[in-house]
Amino acid sequence: MTVGPTLLAGAAAITAGPGTWQPGPEELMYFQDLHRPFGAHVDETRIRSGARVSHSDLVRLLLSQAPETAAAAQHADLVVVASGLPDLHPFTPASVYLSHRLDSPGRRFTVSEQGSAAPFTAMRIASAYCRSGRARTAAVLIVEQSTHPVRDAAVDSAGASDSGALLVLGEGKGPRISEVLGVRGESPAQMKRLLEQRLSDLASATRPAGKRAGPALLILGPHVPADLRVPDGTVVHRVDRPAYSTGPWLDLAENHTGWTAAYRRVVLCEADARRPERSCLLALDGDGSGDAA
C-alpha cells in the first residue's frame, strides 16, 4: 500500500467504574520506586478512593459494546495501545490482552508517557506499517484513566476520564489517513502561530483525485487554544469532553462515518495540557462536499 490506510471502523466507550482492582503491597512499592526519583508522592488514599479502571477493563468494555468494530479488528496484523500515562494496574499490558482477544498473529506494543501526543504517534506507526505492507489491518486502542498514583495538576484539571477509542485501519474504500504530524514551538505563543499555519496548509491542500470539492472539518481538542484562528471556509467542531488525551479520539470514533462522508478533509488537532508548547495533527481525506452536518 503506497497511499495511507483507510479508517475502516471505530468505537468509543466511557465508564464511571469502579474497577475491581485494589493495589497490594507490591504494587504500592512499585509506584513508590517509579515516582520517587522525580520527587512525587504516591497517595495510597487517592488510589483506593478512585475508580481504579484498568486498561484491560476498557478493552473488555469496548469489545462488548462494539461487536462490529471488534469484528473488523479480528486477526489484525498489528495492535497498538496508546495512553498518555502508564496503566495504573502494572504488569498487565493491555496490548497483549487486546491481541489475545482479537486473535491477532502480529506485533503488539504500547505507546505511552507522551501525553496527548501518544495517540498520534500510535496512528503514525500504524499508518506506516500499513503503507509499507507490513500490516493489512491495524487496531489502535487509545485509552486513559481517571485514577493515578500521584497528583498531576494538568491531568487533574483536564478532568481525565476512564475512556477508550478503538480505531481499525486497513485496506478498502473510505476515508484515508493522509498526514500525521507534530507541531512544537519554543513557547505556547509560537506553537499557536505554527499550528495556525499548519491547519491552513492542511485545510487548503489539494483534494485527492476523484474526490469532490468542499469544506474541511477541523476537530479541535479541549486543550487547543480557545483563540486559535482557523482558516476561512472551514467548519469547526470543538471537543467538549472531560478528558486528558482521549477527547478528540472519542468524538472521531463516534462520528467518523458521517464526518468523512460530509467533508472533503477532516483534520483532528490536540495540544497537550502538560506541555502547551506542543500539539499534534491528523488529517483524513473524506468523500463529501459538506452537504451534511
Summary of the structure (lengths in Angstrom):
residues: 293
radius of gyration: 18.8
end to end distance: 31.0
largest distance: 60.6
contacts: 1043
relative contact order: 0.17
helix: 35%
strand: 25%
